[in-house]
Amino acid sequence: MPNACPALGGLVLLLALGGCAGYFDTAPDRQLAKRVEERLQTDQGLNLPALSAAPPQTVEQALPRFKERLITNLPKAPPKSVQPRPERPAAEPDASRRLSIAAVRGLALENNLDLKIAQIDPKLAQLAVSEEQAKFDDLIFAKAKYGQKNTPAENLDVVTFTPSDADSPLKNETDKLTAIAQRTEGLELEAGVVIPLRTGAKVTISAPFDAKKQYRGVASDQYRNALRFSISQPLLRDAGIANNVAGIRIARYEQQAVDVKTRLQAIRVLAAVERAYWSLYVAWGELDVRRQQYENAAGNLAMVKKRVGEGLTAAVEINRAEIGVAERLETLIVAETTLKTRQRQLKLLLNDANLDLDSPTVLIPETEPTLLEFGFDREQLAARALDGRLELLELELKLAADATKIDYLENQTLPMFMLDYQYAGLGRDTGSINGAFDQTLSGRYSDWSVGLRMEIPLTNELRRARLDKAVQERLQRLTTKQLRELSVRREIYDALDVLGQNWRRILAARQNVLLAGLNYDAELKQFREGLRTMTEVLETLTRLGEAQLREVRAVGDYQVALVDLAFATGTVLGHSRVDFEQAAAR
C-alpha cells in the first residue's frame, strides 16, 4: 500500500496536467476568433460599381431622362447653354494647401486624437488577458529559520506510570516530571513549488529539512528530512477546465470586442473626416457663387453708370444697382466666414502639426466629387450590412462572454467537495544530514493521507442571485442585438433613399441652373433695351445664384450620402481605391 499511494498521486497529477493542453481550444471559440480576425484584416472598402445593379451613369447621361419626367411645357435648354463652373481663386502657394481625399484619410489615421485615445484600449484589454492568465503561474517558495532556546528547569505534569512489563517496579507509581535546563539550536529549511492546474487542482511539491542540537543535560543531535507531495482537487464547485479558465475566455472576448470597437472608431473618424472634407468643398462652392454674384452685380453697376452717363437709362437705376452690390457683399462676407469655420473643423480632425487651428493656411479640396448614379440592390446591401457591421460583431462577442459567465456562475451554485491527497517520504538520523536524506530516498518511511472536505451553503441566495443577474443581462443583450439589426436595416434603407433623393436634387438643380442662366441673360438683354428695371435683373440674378447654391449643396450632400451608405454597411468609402471614372467608362 505505501508504494501504491505515490503511484496513485502521480497518476492524478499526470491526468490533471494532460487535460490542460486544449483548455481554450473549443470549436465555437475558434470560429468566432477566426471571424473577428478576418473581419479586422480584410479590405473594408465599399465597391460601389460592383454593388450597382446597372452600369453607373453620369449627370450628363441621366439628365435627359430626368427632364422627361418634368412638366411637359417646361422650355428646353439648348445643349450648349451649360455655363462653365467658375474657377476657384488661386491662393498664394505659401498660404494654401491642396488636399486629396486620400491624403485627408491618411492624416486622420495618423494624427487624429480620438483615434490615439482609442488605440490605448486594445493594450489595456491585452493586459487584462495577461492578468487572468497569470492566475495559473507556478509559485516557487523557500523559507529558512534559525533559532536558539535557552530554557530553565521547569516542573511538568504529575503522571502515573503504566509500564508494559507487568513486573516493573514503576507500575502504578505516581511521580512528577521535571524538564531540566536546556540550550537548543534549531535550523529549519524548506523549498518547493505550488502548481495551480486549470482543472481547479492545486499541487504542492516541497522538501522540508530541520536540524536540532541540544547542549545541556543529555546532549543530542537530530536531523529530519522529507519529500512531500500534495494535491487538492475540487469535485463540484470550481471543478473542470472550463470553469477555471472562464476568466481568461471572458477577457479574450473582451479583448476582441475592444479590437472591433477600435476599428469601428477608426471608421467613424474617417467618415467624419470625409463629411468635413465635402462640407469644406461645399463652402468653397458657396464662396465661388457668392463671389460670382458680387462680381455680376458690380459689373451691372458699372454698366448702369455708363448707360446713365450716355443718357440711355434713368439715374434711379444706379441706386438699385448699388443696393444689389451691397446685398451681395454681405452674403459674400458670410460665405467667407463659413469657409473659415469649416476649414477649422477639418483641421481639428486632422490634427496636423503644420495646420494650426488659427493658421492662415487655406485648405483647398483637390478630389472632384463622384457624380455617378448607382442602382443598388437594397436587400444585398442590407445583408452586407448585417454581416459587416462591427457593432453587431461586438455584440456577438459580448454574448459569447455572457454565455461563458453564465456557465461559470452555474458551477458556483454547486456545493464544494474537495479531494485532498498527501504523501511524504520521511527520513531521520541522529548522526548526519546524509543519513536523513538516504532514508528519505529509500522510501522506507512514509506518511500519506486521503481526505474529503465539504461546504454547503444553507440558502445559496448570493450565488443564485448572481446567476439570475447574468441570465437577465444576456437576455437584455439578445434583445439589443435584435433591435440593432432592425436599426441597421433601417439605416441602409434610409441611406439609399437619401442617396437617390440627392442624386435627383443634383439633376433638378442642374436643370434649374441652366434655365436660370438663360432667364438672367434674357432679363439683362431686355434691360439694355429699356424693357426691364435693374430690380428685375437683380431678382433673376438672385434666382440664378440660389440655383447654383442648391446645385453645390446637392453635390456635397450626395457625397456625404455615399459616405453614410458606406458607414451603414460597416465599411469606408474609397478604402478599396476604386477608380469610379474607369468604372463608369466601362
QUIMORA-V323909 format. One record per residue. N is the residue number from 0. OMEGA is omega in whole degrees, -180 to 180 (NA if undefined). NEAR is the number of other ideal C-beta (glycine too) atoms within 12 Angstrom. Layout:
BEGIN
((N | OMEGA | NEAR) (N | OMEGA | NEAR))
END
This chain:
BEGIN
((0 | 179 | 11) (1 | -180 | 19) (2 | -178 | 15) (3 | -176 | 14) (4 | 175 | 24) (5 | 178 | 26) (6 | 178 | 18) (7 | 179 | 22) (8 | 178 | 36) (9 | 179 | 20) (10 | 178 | 16) (11 | 180 | 29) (12 | -180 | 29) (13 | 179 | 18) (14 | -179 | 20) (15 | -180 | 32) (16 | -179 | 23) (17 | -180 | 16) (18 | -176 | 24) (19 | -172 | 27) (20 | -176 | 14) (21 | -172 | 15) (22 | -178 | 28) (23 | -172 | 29) (24 | 178 | 17) (25 | -176 | 20) (26 | 179 | 11) (27 | 179 | 19) (28 | -179 | 27) (29 | -179 | 16) (30 | -179 | 15) (31 | 178 | 29) (32 | 179 | 28) (33 | 180 | 16) (34 | 179 | 24) (35 | -179 | 30) (36 | 179 | 17) (37 | -178 | 17) (38 | -178 | 29) (39 | -175 | 30) (40 | -176 | 12) (41 | 177 | 18) (42 | -174 | 17) (43 | 178 | 29) (44 | 178 | 25) (45 | -179 | 41) (46 | -174 | 27) (47 | 180 | 35) (48 | -179 | 28) (49 | -180 | 21) (50 | -179 | 34) (51 | -180 | 28) (52 | 180 | 18) (53 | 178 | 16) (54 | 180 | 20) (55 | 180 | 32) (56 | 176 | 26) (57 | 178 | 25) (58 | -179 | 32) (59 | 179 | 19) (60 | -175 | 18) (61 | -174 | 29) (62 | 179 | 30) (63 | 179 | 19) (64 | 178 | 18) (65 | -180 | 24) (66 | -178 | 24) (67 | -178 | 14) (68 | -179 | 15) (69 | 180 | 20) (70 | -172 | 12) (71 | -178 | 9) (72 | 178 | 6) (73 | -180 | 17) (74 | -180 | 16) (75 | -180 | 18) (76 | 175 | 24) (77 | -177 | 13) (78 | -177 | 11) (79 | -174 | 10) (80 | -179 | 21) (81 | 180 | 19) (82 | 178 | 24) (83 | 178 | 12) (84 | -180 | 20) (85 | 178 | 22) (86 | 176 | 12) (87 | 179 | 26) (88 | -179 | 19) (89 | 178 | 11) (90 | 179 | 19) (91 | -178 | 12) (92 | -177 | 11) (93 | -178 | 10) (94 | -179 | 14) (95 | 178 | 22) (96 | 178 | 28) (97 | -177 | 20) (98 | 171 | 34) (99 | -179 | 21) (100 | 178 | 35) (101 | 179 | 22) (102 | 179 | 26) (103 | 178 | 41) (104 | -179 | 34) (105 | 179 | 19) (106 | -180 | 31) (107 | 179 | 38) (108 | -177 | 28) (109 | -169 | 22) (110 | -173 | 24) (111 | -175 | 30) (112 | 177 | 18) (113 | 178 | 26) (114 | 179 | 30) (115 | 177 | 19) (116 | -178 | 17) (117 | -178 | 26) (118 | 177 | 23) (119 | -177 | 17) (120 | 177 | 26) (121 | 177 | 26) (122 | 177 | 18) (123 | 178 | 21) (124 | 177 | 28) (125 | 177 | 21) (126 | 177 | 18) (127 | 176 | 24) (128 | 179 | 27) (129 | 179 | 19) (130 | 178 | 20) (131 | 180 | 27) (132 | -178 | 23) (133 | 178 | 16) (134 | -179 | 21) (135 | 175 | 28) (136 | 176 | 14) (137 | -178 | 18) (138 | 175 | 19) (139 | -179 | 15) (140 | 177 | 18) (141 | 177 | 17) (142 | 180 | 17) (143 | -179 | 16) (144 | 177 | 17) (145 | -179 | 16) (146 | 176 | 16) (147 | 175 | 16) (148 | 175 | 18) (149 | -171 | 14) (150 | 176 | 16) (151 | 176 | 14) (152 | -174 | 14) (153 | 176 | 13) (154 | -179 | 12) (155 | -175 | 12) (156 | 170 | 12) (157 | -173 | 12) (158 | 173 | 14) (159 | -177 | 14) (160 | 174 | 17) (161 | -176 | 13) (162 | 178 | 13) (163 | 179 | 9) (164 | -177 | 10) (165 | -178 | 10) (166 | -177 | 8) (167 | 180 | 12) (168 | -179 | 10) (169 | -177 | 16) (170 | 179 | 14) (171 | 176 | 13) (172 | 178 | 14) (173 | -179 | 13) (174 | -179 | 14) (175 | 177 | 14) (176 | 179 | 15) (177 | 176 | 16) (178 | -178 | 19) (179 | 177 | 19) (180 | -175 | 16) (181 | 170 | 24) (182 | -173 | 19) (183 | 173 | 27) (184 | -178 | 23) (185 | 177 | 23) (186 | 180 | 23) (187 | 178 | 21) (188 | 175 | 23) (189 | 176 | 24) (190 | -179 | 21) (191 | -179 | 25) (192 | 175 | 21) (193 | -176 | 24) (194 | 173 | 27) (195 | -178 | 28) (196 | -180 | 34) (197 | 171 | 34) (198 | -177 | 34) (199 | -179 | 37) (200 | 174 | 35) (201 | -178 | 29) (202 | 178 | 36) (203 | 176 | 32) (204 | -176 | 29) (205 | 179 | 28) (206 | 178 | 28) (207 | 178 | 31) (208 | 173 | 33) (209 | 178 | 28) (210 | -178 | 30) (211 | 180 | 27) (212 | 176 | 22) (213 | -172 | 24) (214 | -179 | 19) (215 | -177 | 19) (216 | 177 | 16) (217 | -180 | 11) (218 | -180 | 16) (219 | 174 | 17) (220 | 179 | 24) (221 | 179 | 25) (222 | -179 | 31) (223 | -179 | 31) (224 | 179 | 34) (225 | 169 | 34) (226 | -173 | 33) (227 | 175 | 32) (228 | 178 | 33) (229 | 177 | 33) (230 | 176 | 39) (231 | -175 | 33) (232 | 174 | 35) (233 | -180 | 32) (234 | 179 | 24) (235 | 179 | 24) (236 | -179 | 28) (237 | 179 | 32) (238 | 176 | 28) (239 | -177 | 27) (240 | -175 | 32) (241 | -179 | 31) (242 | -175 | 31) (243 | 176 | 35) (244 | -180 | 34) (245 | 179 | 34) (246 | 179 | 29) (247 | -179 | 31) (248 | 179 | 36) (249 | 179 | 35) (250 | 178 | 30) (251 | 175 | 34) (252 | 179 | 37) (253 | 178 | 32) (254 | 178 | 33) (255 | 178 | 36) (256 | 178 | 36) (257 | 177 | 33) (258 | 179 | 33) (259 | -180 | 38) (260 | 178 | 29) (261 | 176 | 31) (262 | 178 | 37) (263 | 178 | 33) (264 | 177 | 30) (265 | 179 | 35) (266 | 179 | 39) (267 | -180 | 28) (268 | 179 | 35) (269 | 178 | 39) (270 | 179 | 38) (271 | 180 | 30) (272 | 180 | 43) (273 | 176 | 43) (274 | 179 | 32) (275 | 179 | 37) (276 | -179 | 42) (277 | 173 | 39) (278 | 175 | 34) (279 | 177 | 41) (280 | 179 | 39) (281 | 180 | 33) (282 | 176 | 36) (283 | 180 | 40) (284 | 178 | 38) (285 | 178 | 35) (286 | 177 | 35) (287 | -179 | 30) (288 | -180 | 37) (289 | 178 | 36) (290 | 179 | 28) (291 | 176 | 34) (292 | -180 | 37) (293 | -179 | 32) (294 | 178 | 23) (295 | 179 | 34) (296 | 178 | 38) (297 | 177 | 25) (298 | 177 | 21) (299 | 178 | 38) (300 | 179 | 31) (301 | 179 | 18) (302 | 179 | 25) (303 | 179 | 35) (304 | 180 | 23) (305 | -179 | 18) (306 | 177 | 23) (307 | 178 | 22) (308 | 179 | 14) (309 | 180 | 11) (310 | -178 | 10) (311 | -176 | 17) (312 | 178 | 29) (313 | -178 | 17) (314 | -180 | 17) (315 | 180 | 15) (316 | 177 | 31) (317 | 179 | 24) (318 | 178 | 21) (319 | 179 | 30) (320 | 178 | 36) (321 | 175 | 25) (322 | 178 | 24) (323 | 179 | 36) (324 | -179 | 29) (325 | 179 | 19) (326 | -179 | 25) (327 | 175 | 32) (328 | 179 | 22) (329 | 180 | 18) (330 | 177 | 27) (331 | 178 | 28) (332 | 179 | 18) (333 | 179 | 19) (334 | 179 | 30) (335 | 178 | 24) (336 | 177 | 18) (337 | 178 | 25) (338 | -180 | 33) (339 | -179 | 25) (340 | -180 | 20) (341 | 173 | 31) (342 | 179 | 37) (343 | 177 | 26) (344 | 179 | 24) (345 | 178 | 40) (346 | 179 | 34) (347 | -179 | 26) (348 | -179 | 37) (349 | 179 | 40) (350 | 179 | 25) (351 | -179 | 26) (352 | -180 | 13) (353 | -179 | 14) (354 | 177 | 28) (355 | -176 | 15) (356 | -178 | 20) (357 | 180 | 12) (358 | 179 | 20) (359 | -179 | 18) (360 | -179 | 27) (361 | 178 | 31) (362 | -178 | 40) (363 | 177 | 31) (364 | -178 | 34) (365 | -178 | 20) (366 | 177 | 24) (367 | -179 | 17) (368 | 178 | 37) (369 | -179 | 39) (370 | 178 | 30) (371 | 177 | 36) (372 | -179 | 34) (373 | 175 | 37) (374 | -173 | 22) (375 | 171 | 36) (376 | -172 | 17) (377 | -178 | 27) (378 | 178 | 16) (379 | 178 | 20) (380 | 178 | 37) (381 | 178 | 30) (382 | 178 | 19) (383 | 180 | 28) (384 | 179 | 39) (385 | 180 | 30) (386 | -172 | 23) (387 | -178 | 35) (388 | -176 | 35) (389 | 177 | 38) (390 | 178 | 32) (391 | 177 | 35) (392 | 177 | 35) (393 | 177 | 34) (394 | 179 | 32) (395 | 177 | 33) (396 | 179 | 38) (397 | 176 | 31) (398 | 176 | 31) (399 | 177 | 34) (400 | 178 | 33) (401 | 180 | 33) (402 | 178 | 30) (403 | 180 | 35) (404 | 179 | 31) (405 | 178 | 29) (406 | 180 | 27) (407 | -179 | 32) (408 | 173 | 30) (409 | 178 | 25) (410 | -178 | 28) (411 | 178 | 29) (412 | -179 | 27) (413 | 173 | 26) (414 | 178 | 22) (415 | 172 | 25) (416 | -175 | 21) (417 | 175 | 25) (418 | -179 | 28) (419 | 175 | 26) (420 | -180 | 31) (421 | 175 | 28) (422 | 178 | 35) (423 | 170 | 30) (424 | -171 | 34) (425 | 175 | 29) (426 | -180 | 33) (427 | -179 | 28) (428 | 180 | 23) (429 | -175 | 19) (430 | -174 | 15) (431 | 177 | 17) (432 | -178 | 23) (433 | 180 | 15) (434 | 179 | 21) (435 | 178 | 31) (436 | 180 | 22) (437 | 179 | 21) (438 | -180 | 26) (439 | -177 | 29) (440 | -179 | 19) (441 | -179 | 19) (442 | -178 | 22) (443 | -179 | 14) (444 | -178 | 23) (445 | 178 | 27) (446 | -180 | 23) (447 | -179 | 29) (448 | 174 | 18) (449 | -178 | 21) (450 | 178 | 16) (451 | 173 | 18) (452 | -176 | 18) (453 | 173 | 17) (454 | 180 | 17) (455 | 177 | 15) (456 | -176 | 16) (457 | -178 | 8) (458 | -179 | 10) (459 | -177 | 21) (460 | -177 | 12) (461 | -178 | 15) (462 | 178 | 23) (463 | 177 | 18) (464 | 177 | 16) (465 | 179 | 21) (466 | 180 | 25) (467 | 179 | 19) (468 | 179 | 18) (469 | 179 | 29) (470 | 180 | 21) (471 | 178 | 17) (472 | 178 | 22) (473 | 177 | 26) (474 | 178 | 18) (475 | -180 | 18) (476 | 176 | 28) (477 | 176 | 20) (478 | 177 | 16) (479 | 179 | 22) (480 | 178 | 27) (481 | 178 | 18) (482 | -180 | 17) (483 | 178 | 27) (484 | 176 | 24) (485 | -180 | 18) (486 | 179 | 22) (487 | 178 | 32) (488 | 178 | 26) (489 | 179 | 19) (490 | 178 | 28) (491 | -178 | 38) (492 | 177 | 22) (493 | -179 | 23) (494 | 178 | 33) (495 | 179 | 33) (496 | 179 | 20) (497 | 178 | 25) (498 | 177 | 39) (499 | 178 | 25) (500 | -178 | 18) (501 | 176 | 34) (502 | 178 | 38) (503 | 175 | 27) (504 | 178 | 27) (505 | -180 | 37) (506 | 180 | 35) (507 | -180 | 27) (508 | 178 | 34) (509 | 178 | 36) (510 | 180 | 35) (511 | 179 | 30) (512 | 180 | 36) (513 | -178 | 31) (514 | -180 | 29) (515 | 177 | 32) (516 | 176 | 32) (517 | -179 | 27) (518 | 180 | 27) (519 | 178 | 35) (520 | -180 | 23) (521 | -180 | 22) (522 | 180 | 29) (523 | 178 | 30) (524 | 179 | 16) (525 | 176 | 18) (526 | 179 | 31) (527 | 179 | 22) (528 | 178 | 14) (529 | -178 | 15) (530 | -180 | 14) (531 | 175 | 25) (532 | 178 | 26) (533 | 177 | 36) (534 | 179 | 23) (535 | 177 | 23) (536 | -180 | 36) (537 | 177 | 36) (538 | 177 | 25) (539 | 176 | 33) (540 | 178 | 41) (541 | 179 | 29) (542 | 176 | 24) (543 | 179 | 35) (544 | 179 | 38) (545 | 177 | 24) (546 | 178 | 31) (547 | 178 | 37) (548 | 179 | 31) (549 | 178 | 29) (550 | 179 | 38) (551 | -179 | 37) (552 | 178 | 28) (553 | 177 | 35) (554 | 178 | 37) (555 | 179 | 36) (556 | 178 | 31) (557 | 178 | 38) (558 | 178 | 42) (559 | 178 | 33) (560 | 175 | 38) (561 | 177 | 43) (562 | 179 | 40) (563 | 178 | 32) (564 | 177 | 41) (565 | 180 | 42) (566 | 179 | 37) (567 | 177 | 39) (568 | -180 | 41) (569 | -178 | 40) (570 | 178 | 38) (571 | 180 | 39) (572 | 176 | 44) (573 | -179 | 33) (574 | -180 | 30) (575 | 175 | 21) (576 | 178 | 18) (577 | 176 | 29) (578 | -175 | 17) (579 | -179 | 33) (580 | 178 | 17) (581 | 179 | 12) (582 | 179 | 23) (583 | -180 | 25) (584 | 178 | 14) (585 | NA | 14))
END
